[in-house]
Amino acid sequence: MSTLRMFCGAALLWSAISVTAHAQDAPGWLIKLGVHDVAPKSDNGTLAGGALAVDVDDSVRPTATFEYLFTPHLGVEAIVAWPFQHKVELNGAQAAKVEQLPPTVSLHYHFNPGGTVSPFVGVGVNYTRFFDIQEEGPLEGANLDLDSSWGVAAHAGLDFRIDAHWLAGVDVRWIDIDTKAKVNGADVGTVNIDPWVYGAYVGYRF
């Protein structure tokens, strides 16, 4: 009788483990809330035929990502954020503040999806829209316009599993962002932003 009880207990335990593992392997959603730093590259180009050197500073904002996992390894993710605000300098003088939204959709591959540590890589497309431009300093009284940008985006990160549903992680992206600048309607050149984006987050899978 005791042997039968042990067998039944072991079967129930194995069943529970199998259900949990199946939940991890089944298709589902992964939501992550975090914070990201958009860090433009150091050389952002020149305007007005090379007369004005452009510098765009960093911006840190809260973010959210939504990923649908088709399989344990493959998923499609979209990232949204509170608008990032950047200061723009021309020849070292602050000339504008600008806000931007960079929604990005990526295809991900997750290594070791059932493990405690799961690296992932991804590639996708980014659309960046610039708005709420505030001219100042050398551009005070002028009208600065920045075109929207389309570009490729690369993504890599590490997910650290806490339990069957919760995780924490860090990631990094590189995004191709270039925008044509106009001052009072006249083309003055292209600003090459091309940022690295560093982030940390907590996530929940269901």
N, C-alpha and C positions, 0 to 999 in steps of 0.2 A: 504493500500500500504506500509506504514511504517513497519507494522507487517511482511509483506512478505519479505521486505528487511532485517529486523532483522533476520528472519528465515534463509534466504539465506546466510547472513553473518555468522551466527552461524554454519550453515552446512559446509561452506567453512573452517572455523576455525577448526572445528572438523575433517574435512578431512585432513587438514595439520598436525594436531596433530597425527592422526592415521597413516599417512604416515611416520612421524618421528619415532613413536613408532615401526612401522613395520620394519623400517630400522634397529632399534636397535635390534629387535628380530630375524631378518633374518640371515641366515648363511653368513659369510664374513671373511675378514682378519683383524687382529689387529697387527700393527707393532709398536714396542717400541724401542726407542734409549735412552741409558743411560750410566751409569758408575757403575762398580761393583768392590768390594774389595774381593779378594780370601784370606781368613784368615785361614791357616792351624792350626790344633789343636796344643796345647802347647807341647805335648809329641809325637815326631815323630819316636820314636823307637831307636834302637841301631844297629850298624853294627860290623862286625869282632868279632862275638861271645860275644857281649856286651862291647867291649873295647872302642867303639866310639859312643857317644851320638849324635843324629842327631837333628838339629833344622832348620826348613824351614820358611822363613819370608813371610810377606804379599806381595800382589801385586795388584795394582789398574789399571784398563784398561777400555776403552770404549767398549760397547757391543751393540748388536742388537738382538731382538727376533722377531720371525715371528710365529704368532698363527692363525690357521684356526679354526673358531667357527662353529661346525656342528649344534649346537642349542645355545640358549642364555646362557645355563649353561655349555655345554661341548665343549672343544677345545683341539687341539694338538699343542704344542709349541716346536720350536727349538730355541736354543740360540747359537749365534756365538760371537766371541770377537777378539780384537787385542791380539796377543800372550802375555800371562802373563809371567813376569820374576821374578824368586825367587832366593834369596841368600840361599845357603846351608852351614851350619856350622857343623863342627865335633869337639866335645869337646870344643866348644866356639870359634874355629878358622875358619875364612871363608875359605871354601874349593872349592866352585864352584858357578857358576851362571848357571841357566837353564831356558829355555823357555818352555812353555807348552800351548797347546790348549785343552780345555775341552768341546767340543760340547755335548750338552745334549738335549734329546727329552723327553717331558713330556706330560702326559694326565692331563688336568686341569678340575676342577669343580669350576664354578663361582657362588657365592651366591649373591642374589640381583642384577642381571645383569643390570636392568634398573634403579637402584638407584644412588644417588649421590656418595655413598661409596659402593664399591663392593669387599668384600673379596674373595680370591680364594685360593685353595689348589691344589697340584699336586704331581704326582709321576712318575718317569721315569727312563731312563737308560743313563749313562754317559760313554763316551769314552775319555780318556785323553792320548795325545801323547806328549812325552818329546823330545826336540831337542835343537840344538845349545848349547850344554853343554860346559862351559868354566871352566876347572880345574885350581885351583890356590892354594896357601898356601900348606897345607899338601898333596894335590893331584896334585901339579904342576908336569908336566912331565908324569903323569899317564893318563890312558884312563878310564873315568867313563861312564858307560852306564846304562840307566834307562829304564826298560821295559814299554810298554804301559799298561794302566789300563782300565778295565771294571768294572762298579759298579752301584749300585742303587743311585737315587737322589730324595730327597724330596724337595718340594717347597711350599711356602706360601707368600701371599702378599695382598696389598690393592690398588685398583684402585680408584682414585678420579676423577669423571666425571666433565669435564669443559663444554662441550656442546655435541651435538649429535655425534660428531666425535672425539674430542680431550679429552685426559685424562692425568693425571700424577699419579705416584705411587711409592711405595717402596716395596721391597721384600727381602726374605731371603731364601737361599737354604742350604741344607746339602748334601754333595756328598761323597760317599765312593770311595776314591782314595788311592790305595796301589801300590807301584812299587818295583819290585825286582832290586837291585843294583848289578852291576858287576864292578870290578876294574881290568883292564888288562885281561878281560875275565873270571875272577874268581868270583863266587858268594860270596857276603859279607853280604847279609841279605836283609831285606825288610824295605822300608821307608813308614811309615803310615802317609799320609797327611791329609785325611779326613776333608776337610775344611768346614767352614761356609762361605757362600758367601752373602755379603750384597750389595744391590743395590738401585738406584733411577733412574727414567726414565720419559720420556714423550712418549705418544702413540697416534696413529691415527687409527681409525677404518673406513673401507670402504667395 
